[in-house]
Amino acid sequence: MTIDSSPVKFTPARPGQRGPDIRTISGGRPVFRAELPDGRIVWLVSGYQTVRQMVIDQRFSRALAVAPGRAQPGFEVSAAGSISGTDPPEHTRLRKLVASAFTVRRVETLRPRVASIVNQLIDAMTGRPQPADLVASFSLPLPTQVICEMLGVPAADTSQFHAWSDTIIGDWQRDAAEIMTAVAELYGYFGTLIEIKRAQPVDDLISALIAARDHTDRLSEHELTAMCCALLIAGHETTANHINLSLLLLLDHPGQVAALRADPELIPGAVEELLRCTRLGGLPPARVTAEDVRLGDVTIPAGELVIPLYSTANRDRSVFIDPDRLDITRDAAGHLAFGAGVHHCLGAQLARVELQEAFRGLIGRLPGLRLAVPASDLEFKPGMAIHSLRELPVRWDEP
């Protein structure tokens, strides 16, 4: 059947807040119409099975969602023409060019380097007076340094491109012109860097992409620049925030922290459970129906905007027992934190390795790790599509 009921009012969770209870506002429906704060009428998909069905079904198009003439709030204004804003076969072509750098086998070879960076950052933290700001001292530098080394981006430029990234990952309230200015500046930065590496190629991912562009003509110049920007932003922004928000969640469960400290072999499974439970906030990228599509027990007409709610799907009671409870011994491997289908997160395995080594270092080397301020005093950056802390002051027991 097609549902024509009036859309429910829906406001995404504010930073530091839990947000609306989807099961209540939807009346228990896994697929329902909603009105967003900017006035757009969308379909929200919340059930685990329906979210998975939707993101695998290529009739739900990312390219149509960012097509010219369609309202594109927040970070969506920068998605057109990038790997995140295309459908197969274009998406398949772009993904194949970089997929080999992010395979499980390739990423596992990076684990010793990730662990080394973790230890270097912790050494620096413990060598300075407490408290430490985990954001500036650890959670942001770790994934930033890893992706910069992979791409071949000079480490000295990290503060500059992170400022651009903060603007580009804007929420539905952020001014589109402000985002596009940051996009243009980041594109300009990569344009210059690409020319430098074109003249003097080295063993890094940008040089490999340049070769694909120049020697085999598998990329346009715009696609080359857009790919570099997308990899840089995606390669550090969400992982840094996952470290921060996952640590906050863990510190609320001291028994779970003690279990990890007693048995570090639990860390890989704990990371999957933290990915399932942690709410990064905001709304995931939308899709548009290319034709009438039946999803669950409703038919969504062609041309409709549809948004999967991954965090809600990851707390579906029909899939996860007692889903609101953090349990690091749970088998959470089926979670949808990285999506599914053709747009499954390209860097999922890299994020896993970074998170595993991050918590191995933080929990293993910083006994008594705790917040240095009340959680209620923590501040989030405004206007971002994902919940990003300004600072995360922490203390630990001195040896």
N, C-alpha and C positions, 0 to 999 in steps of 0.2 A: 504494500500500500504506500501511497504518498501522503506524508503528514503536512497539513496546511495550518497547524496551530500557530498561535502568536509566538514569536521568539522570546526566550527568557533573557533577562538582562544579565550580562556576564562581564565582570571586570577582572583581569588577570591579577594574580597575587602581587602585592607590593613587597619590595625587599624587606625581609625580616618578618613578614606576615605569612600565615598559613594559606590564606586565600579562601575562596568559596568552596563549600562542600559540593562537589559535582553530583554526587548521588542524590543530594537533596534538591538542588535547583533543576536537575534534569528529570526529576520524578522517577529515577531508576532506569531511565532509557539510555542505552549505550550510544545512540545517535540522536541528536536533537538540534533544533535551530536556536540560535542565540544572537543577540544584538551586542556588539562590542562597544566600548566607550566612544570610539570615533564614528559610530553610527552604522558601520558595516554589518550586514546580516550574513551570518555564516552558519555552517553546519559544524558542530563540535562532535568529535568521536572519542569516546572515553573507555569503552570496554576493551579488554585485552584482545579478544579474538577479532573484534571489529576494527580496532586500530591496526592490528597486524594484517588483516585482509585488505584494508585500505592502502597501506603504504607499499604493499606488494603489487597491487593492481595498477597497471600502467595507464588505466583510464583516468586515474587521478593525476593530473599533469602539473608538474612544477613550472614548466615553460609557460603554460597558459596563465599561471598565477602571477607571473612577473612580466606579462606581455605589455607592450605599449598601450596606454589608454586605461589600464586598470589601476585603481588606487593601490599604492604600494607604501604602506606605513613602515616607519622605522627602517631596520636594516634591509628590508626587502627591496628598497630602491636601488641597492647596489648588487642585487643578485642576477639581474638580467644578463645573459651571455656568459655567466660564470658556471662552473661545474655544478653548483647548487641550484641553478636556475634553468637547467636543461633537462630534456627527456632523451631516451634512446631514439635514434642511434647516436646523436651528438654526445650525449652523456657517456655512452659506452666508449666512444673514441677517446674522449678526454680522460676518462678514468683509467683506461688501459695504459696511458702514457706515464702514469705515476704509481699505479697499483703495485708494481714490483718493489718499490721502495718501502711499502708498508705491509708486506706479507709477514706472517707469524715468524717464519725462519729468518727473514732479514731483520726484523725488529728485535728478535732474541739476540742477535749479534751485537745490538746496541746496548743490551742490558748492563754489561760491565761499565760502559761509559756513563749511563744514567746513574748507576750506583755511585760512581766516582764523583759525579757532580753533586749528588745528594750529600755525600760525606764532606765535600769541600764547603758546601753551603752551611752545613751544620757545624763544621769546624770554625767557620767565620762567626756564626751566631754565638757559639759557646766562648769565643774569645773576646766577646764584647759584653758590657754590663747588661744585666736584665732590667726590664723586660725587653723582648725582641718583637719587632713587627714581622709576623710570619709572612704577610703579603709581600713586603719589600725584600725580606731577607731570604725567603725560601720558595713559597708557592708560586710566585710569578717568575723569578729567575730560572727555576728548574725547567719547566717546559719551554720557556723562551730560549734558553741556551741550547736545548736539544734541537728544537726546530730550526734555529738559526744555523747550527752546525750542519744539519742535514741539507738545508737549502743553500748555504753559503752566504748568509747575510752577516755583515760585520757586527760583532757584538756591541761595538761602541754606539750603534744606531738604535739600540733597543728602546730607550726611553722615548725617542722620537716616534717610532712606529707604533709603540703601545698607546701613545696619546691619540694617534689616528684611529687605532683599533677601537678604543673606548668610544669614540664618536660613531664609527661605522656600525658597531653593535648597539644601535639605538633602538629604543622601544617605540610603541605607537604614538608617544607624545613628542618624540624628537623631530625637530624641523628637518624636512627632506633636503633643503638647500645646504644645511650644515653638514649633513651626512655626505652629500655629493661633493662638497668642498674637500672633506677629508679623503674621500675616495680618489678624487683627482690628484691630491697631493701624494697619496700613497702610490698611485699609478705612476706619477712623475718620478718618485724615488726609485721604483723598480725599473722604469724605463732607462734611467741613468745607470743603475747597477747591471742591467742586462747588457748594455753597450760595453761596459767595462769587461764583463765576463765573455762577451762575444769576441773581444779582442784578445783576451787572455783566459781561455777556458781552464777550469780546474776540475777536480773530482768532487763535484757536488750536484745536487738535484737541479739547481737553476741551469748549470752548464749542460746537463743532460737534456733539459727541456729546450734549451736554445738549439741544441743539435737536432732535436726532433722538428723544430721549427725551420731551421735553415737547410738541413741536409735531406730531410725526407718530406718536408712540407706537410706535416701532420698537424700543425698548429698555425693559426693566424697570429699576427703580432698582438692583436687585442687579446686573443685567447691565452697567449703566453704570459702576458702581463697579469691578466685576470687570474690565471692559475697560481702564479706566485703570490698574489695578494691573498687569495682564498686559503692557500696552504699555510701562510704565515699567521693569519688571524685565527683560523681553526686550530692550528697547531699549538697554540698556547692559551687562548682565552678561556675555553671551557675547562681545560685540565686544571689551570690555576684555581678556578672557582670551585671545581670539584674537590680539590685538596682542602680548601678553606671550609667549605660547607660540610664536607664529610667529617673533618676533624671536629667541627662544632657538634655534629650529631654524635660522634663517638664519645666526646667528653661528657655528654649527657648520660652516657651509659658506662660508668667506670668499671663495671663487672666485665663488659666486653673488651675494654682496653686491657684489663688485667689478663684476660684469656689470651689476647694477642701477644702480650708481653711474655707470657709463660710458654706459648707455643707459636712461634713465628710462621710455622707451616700453615696456619690458618689464614694468613694474610691474603693469598689469591682469592679464596672464597669470600673473605670479608670485603674485599674490594668490589666483587660482584654485588654483594648485598648493599653496600654503600651506594653503588651506582643505581640500584633499584630504588633505594629509599630517598636519596638526596633530591631535593627539589631545586633545580636551577632557576625556576621561575619563568615568567614571560610566556609567550605563545610560540610554539614551533612554527617552522615555515609552512605556509598554507599551500594547498593544491586546488585545482579547478577541475571539475568533471568534464571530460571531453565528450561524453554522451550520457544519457540516462544510465545510472548505475544503481543496482540494488545492493544495499549494505545493511546487514542485519535484517530487520523486518520493515525497512523503509526503502523507498526508491528516491534517490536524489537526482533531480533533473540536471540536464547538461548545462554547463556554464556557471554552476554554483561553487562558491568558495567553501572549502572543507579543511578543517584543522584537526590533526590528531593530537590528543592529549596524552603524551607518553607517561607522564608522572602518574596520572590517574590509572592508566592501563597497568602500570607496574604495581598498583595496589588493588588489583581486581581480586576480590575474595574467592572467585571461582577458580583462580589459578594459584594464588599464594595464600596459605593458611595464616590467619591473623596478620594481614598484610601491613598494618600500621606499626607492627613491632619490629625493631631492629634485632636481627638474629644472625650473627656472623657465621653460624654453623649451617644456616639454611642453604639449600641448593637453589640459588637465584640465577643460574646461568641462562634461563630463558627470558630475562628481562629485556625491555625495549629501549633502554637508555641510549643505545646507539642507533635506534631505528631498525629498519629491515628493508629488504628488497634492494633495488638498484641504488637507492640513496643511503644504504647502510653506511655509517660513518667510516670513511676511508682510513682514518687514523685510530680506529678503535683499539687495535692491538698495541700501538704506541702509547695510547692513553693508559691502557692497563698496566704496561710495564712501568710507566712513570708513577702511577698511583701506588703500585705494589712497592716499588723501591722507596717512594716518599714515605709511606707509612712504616716500612721496615726500618728506615733511618730515624724517623721522628719518635716512634714508640720504643725502638731498641736502644737509642742513644740518649734520649731525654727523659729520664725517670721523673715521674711526678708531673709530667707535662700538663699544663692547665692554663685557663684564661687568666690574664692579669687584670682584667676589668670585668664588671658584670656583663653578661651577654646582652642585657637591655641597653648598654651604652655603645654597642657596636654600631657603626654607621656604614651605610651602603652608598655606592655611587648612584646619583640620580640619573634617570632617563636611559637606563641600559636595559636591553632585552633579556639579559640574564642577571641574576642577583650577584653583584660584585662588591665585595667589601673594600672600604677605603683602607682600613688597617685591621690587623688581628693581633693584638698584643698578647704575648704568652710568656709564661715563666716555667721553670723546671727546677728540680732539686739539684743542687751542686754536688759533685762527687765528694 
